[in-house]
């Protein structure tokens, strides 16, 4: 399991910069994959919390979080 800051901490630190999300496979990334991903300086690993989510659910959760945190999610 990759220890990482929360999505909110990271999104607030990257305000208005282009962003892409890489959702891990069910079961998690291998150690080699984690090291490869972390070797790119533009990659910022984040955590969605303690729950283990299916890949499909993790994507929806992450996109919703990014939209809300960046001010794009207008729900009122």
C-alpha positions in Angstrom: 0.0 0.0 0.0 1.3 3.4 -1.0 1.4 6.0 1.8 0.4 9.3 0.3 -1.2 12.7 1.3 -5.0 13.1 0.8 -6.5 14.1 -2.5 -7.5 17.4 -0.9 -4.0 18.3 0.2 -2.6 17.6 -3.3 -5.4 19.2 -5.3 -5.1 22.4 -3.3 -1.3 22.4 -3.9 -1.8 22.1 -7.7 -4.5 24.6 -8.2 -5.3 25.3 -11.9 -2.6 23.1 -13.3 -3.4 20.4 -15.8 -4.1 17.1 -14.1 -4.5 13.4 -14.9 -5.7 10.6 -12.6 -4.1 7.2 -12.6 -6.3 4.7 -10.8 -4.5 1.6 -9.5 -5.7 -1.9 -10.3 -7.7 -3.9 -7.9 -5.2 -5.5 -5.5 -2.9 -2.5 -5.9 0.2 -1.7 -7.8 3.3 -3.9 -7.6 6.4 -2.6 -5.8 8.1 -2.2 -9.2 5.1 -0.2 -10.6 5.1 2.0 -7.5 8.8 2.8 -7.9 8.3 3.5 -11.6 5.4 5.8 -11.0 7.2 7.7 -8.1 10.3 8.2 -10.4 8.4 10.8 -12.4 8.7 14.2 -10.7 5.4 15.4 -12.0 3.5 12.5 -10.3 1.8 13.2 -7.0 0.4 10.1 -5.3 -2.7 10.7 -3.3 -4.8 8.7 -0.9 -8.6 8.4 -1.1 -8.7 7.2 2.5 -8.7 4.0 4.5 -11.4 2.2 2.5 -10.3 -0.1 -0.3 -12.4 0.8 -3.4 -13.0 -1.1 -6.6 -11.3 0.5 -9.6 -14.6 1.8 -11.0 -15.6 3.3 -7.7 -12.2 4.9 -7.1 -12.4 6.7 -10.4 -15.8 8.2 -9.6 -14.7 9.1 -6.1 -11.4 10.8 -7.3 -13.1 12.7 -10.2 -15.9 14.0 -7.9 -13.3 15.0 -5.3 -11.2 16.9 -7.8 -14.2 18.7 -9.2 -15.4 19.7 -5.7 -12.0 20.8 -4.5 -11.2 22.8 -7.6 -14.5 24.6 -7.5 -15.9 22.9 -10.6 -18.5 20.9 -8.6 -21.5 23.1 -8.1 -24.1 21.3 -6.1 -26.2 24.1 -4.8 
